[in-house]
């Protein structure tokens, strides 16, 4: 029998951890910081550092990130409002049927 392919397990990292990792990577260098923090992929930490540098220097990029976050928040709010509207619509239909009897 052949072995199933290895799947890459994604470990979620908190924003605070990422900030501290970026700071350490800037101080010590990416490879050493990744080793100390137990980050298996040096490329992961390097991409965090690149992203942080770009975020801190590019105002258009910051505006884009803020806009994406706002869109995400608005979509979440819209879904919530759709659920409330559906519940109210069903309740209205139910009470209208009860009043006709």
Secondary structure, DSSP 8 states (H G I E B T S, - for coil): --------------HHHHHHHHHHHHHH-HHHHHHHHT-S-HHHHHHHHHHHHHHHH-HHHHHHHHHHHHHHHHHHHHHHHHHHHHHHHHHHHHHHHHHH-
